Amino acid sequence: EAQVTQNPRYLITVTGKKLTVTCSQNMNHEYMSWYRQDPGLGLRQIYYSMNVEVTDKGDVPEGYKVSRKEKRNFPLILESPSPNQTSLYFCASTAWGGQGYGYTFGSGTRLTVV
Amino acid sequence: AQKITQTQPGMFVQEKEAVTLDCTYDTSDQSYGLFWYKQPSSGEMIFLIYQGSYDEQNATEGRYSLNFQKARKSANLVISASQLGDSAMYFCAMRDRMDSSYKLIFGSGTRLLVRP
C-alpha cells in the first residue's frame, strides 16, 4: 500500500530534550515536506526537500532541522524543543510535478512539549 | 500573495443529501493546482480531489466533485449522498506551479457534520 509513515503518532517531551520524528514513504517520490498545524494558524510548511541531499526552509523553519540522506526518509529534528513547538506535525510527499497527484500525508504526529 | 478562503466554519447536512463546501482563492498566477483534503477526528489528512487551472472539465472522484469557476476564483467541493463517515474537517488548498517550494497553501477549513 502506497503510504507515508510517521512515527511516533503521539509524543510528550520536556523542554530541551532533543527528539526526532521519522517520516518514510514507499512511493519513490522525489519531493517531501513537513508541515505543522496549529489552531487559528492552519497548516504551515516547515521544511521541504526536492530530492536526496536537497533541502530548503519553508515558512516556519526556526527550531527545526531536517536531513534527506535517502530518498524514502525525511526526518524532522527538534534539537531543543520548546513549548511553542507543541503542535500537530505532518510529513507529505508527492511525485515530481505534483499536479494531478494529491500530496500524500502521513497520519500526523501530535507533539506536546512541557 | 496567494490565499485560500473558506467562509463556512461549520456546516450541517442530512445523511444522503448533497452538500457544497465553499472555497475561493486569490492568486495572480495563471498556472496553479487546487486540492481538497479531509481531516477526520483521528487527525490524518486524506486527499480527496484535484483540479488544475488549465483543466476544462470539473474534476470528479466518486461522490466528490469540484465546481471550478475560474473567473470567480472559486473551487467548491460538492459531496453527493452524504454519509455519516463524511463528518470531518475539510480543507481547500492551492499550489502555485511557479512556486519552487511546492508548498500547499491551506484554507482555515470547514467542519462538516452529517446528521442521521
Contacts between the chains, C-beta under 8 A, distances in Angstrom:
chain1	res1	chain2	res2	distance
A	31	B	102	5.5
A	33	B	101	8.0
A	33	B	102	7.0
A	33	B	103	7.4
A	35	B	104	7.9
A	42	B	106	4.9
A	42	B	107	7.3
A	42	B	108	5.8
A	42	B	109	7.4
A	43	B	91	7.6
A	43	B	104	7.3
A	43	B	106	4.5
A	45	B	101	6.7
A	45	B	103	4.7
A	45	B	104	7.5
A	48	B	101	5.6
A	48	B	102	6.4
A	48	B	103	7.1
A	50	B	102	7.8
A	56	B	101	6.9
A	58	B	101	6.3
A	58	B	103	6.4
A	59	B	103	7.4
A	88	B	43	6.4
A	90	B	45	6.1
A	92	B	45	7.7
A	92	B	104	7.8
A	94	B	102	7.0
A	98	B	33	7.0
A	98	B	95	6.3
A	98	B	102	5.5
A	99	B	33	4.7
A	99	B	50	7.5
A	99	B	52	5.5
A	99	B	95	7.6
A	99	B	97	6.6
A	100	B	33	7.7
A	100	B	50	6.1
A	100	B	52	6.6
A	101	B	50	7.3
A	102	B	35	6.3
A	102	B	37	7.9
A	102	B	47	2.9
A	102	B	48	7.7
A	102	B	50	5.9
A	103	B	35	7.3
A	103	B	47	6.8
A	103	B	104	6.3
A	104	B	47	6.7
A	105	B	37	7.6
A	105	B	44	6.7
A	105	B	45	3.8
A	105	B	46	7.7
A	105	B	47	7.5
A	106	B	44	7.6
A	107	B	42	7.9
A	107	B	43	6.9
A	107	B	44	4.5
A	108	B	43	4.5
A	108	B	44	5.8
A	108	B	45	7.3
A	110	B	43	6.9
